[in-house]
Amino acid sequence: MRIKRGVNAVKKRRKIFKLAKGYFGNKSKNYRIAREAVMKSLSYAYVGRKRRKRDMRNLWIARINAGARENGLSYSKLMHGLKVAGIDLNRKVLSDLAISDAEGFTALCEKAKAAL
């Protein structure tokens, strides 16, 4: 007796078409093209998740640097001063402080200057 796999094939295609929903032209209508587009999209999404971490770190560093320069320090001097002073804050928190709490960030800069 032969094995009929029509149901499974339809499920497989349906899964791909669901992921390809909203794609332009044949990328959402034709299974073979949709499969290629979905595979490419998923790989881009994977790379993008890694990329976002780098981009956010760059943004945080730029913000910290801007705040540090307002207080007469460079980014590297500020980070070194904080390390010497024993203040262990990550870049995300420092960036948030530089934007939302200028007085608190200024106080940190003063401590970093004193430690240098």
C-alpha positions in Angstrom: 0.0 0.0 0.0 1.4 3.4 -0.9 1.7 6.3 1.6 -0.4 9.3 0.7 1.1 12.5 2.0 -1.2 15.1 0.6 -2.4 16.3 4.0 1.2 16.9 5.2 2.2 18.6 2.0 -0.7 21.0 2.3 0.2 21.7 5.9 3.8 22.4 4.9 2.7 24.8 2.1 0.1 26.5 4.4 2.8 27.2 7.0 5.1 28.9 4.3 2.2 30.9 2.8 1.2 32.1 6.3 4.8 33.4 6.8 4.8 34.9 3.3 1.6 36.8 3.9 1.9 40.4 2.7 4.8 39.8 0.4 4.7 41.5 -3.0 3.5 39.6 -6.1 4.4 36.0 -6.6 6.4 35.9 -3.3 3.1 35.4 -1.5 1.3 33.3 -4.2 3.8 30.8 -5.7 5.0 28.2 -3.2 8.5 27.8 -4.6 9.2 31.6 -4.7 7.4 32.1 -1.4 9.6 29.4 0.3 12.8 31.2 -1.0 11.5 34.6 0.2 10.6 33.2 3.6 14.0 31.5 4.1 15.7 34.7 3.1 13.5 36.7 5.5 14.1 34.4 8.4 17.9 34.6 7.9 17.7 38.4 7.7 15.6 38.4 10.9 18.2 36.3 12.7 21.0 38.6 11.6 18.9 41.6 12.5 18.5 40.4 16.1 22.3 40.2 16.4 22.7 43.6 14.7 20.2 45.3 17.0 22.4 44.6 20.0 25.4 46.3 18.3 23.3 49.3 17.2 21.9 49.8 20.7 25.3 49.7 22.2 26.6 52.3 19.7 23.6 54.5 20.5 24.2 54.3 24.2 27.9 55.1 23.8 27.1 58.1 21.7 24.6 59.4 24.3 27.1 58.9 27.2 29.8 60.6 25.2 27.6 63.6 24.6 26.7 63.8 28.3 30.3 63.4 29.3 31.6 66.1 27.0 29.0 68.5 28.5 30.7 67.8 31.8 34.3 68.3 30.5 35.2 64.6 30.0 35.6 62.3 27.1 33.8 59.0 27.0 36.9 56.9 27.6 38.0 59.1 30.6 34.5 58.9 32.1 34.4 55.1 31.8 37.9 54.8 33.2 37.1 57.1 36.1 33.9 55.2 36.9 35.8 52.0 36.9 38.5 53.4 39.2 35.8 54.8 41.5 34.2 51.4 41.8 30.9 52.5 40.1 29.7 49.6 38.1 26.9 50.8 35.9 26.3 49.4 32.4 26.1 51.6 29.3 22.3 51.3 29.0 21.7 52.7 32.5 24.4 55.4 32.0 22.8 56.5 28.7 19.3 56.7 30.3 20.8 58.8 33.1 22.5 61.1 30.6 19.1 61.8 28.9 16.6 61.8 31.7 18.6 62.7 34.9 21.2 65.3 34.0 22.0 66.2 37.6 22.6 62.6 38.6 24.8 62.1 35.5 26.7 65.3 36.4 27.3 63.8 39.9 28.6 60.6 38.4 31.0 62.7 36.2 32.3 64.6 39.2 33.0 61.3 41.0 34.8 60.0 37.9 36.9 63.2 37.7 37.8 62.9 41.4 38.9 59.2 40.9 41.2 60.1 38.0 
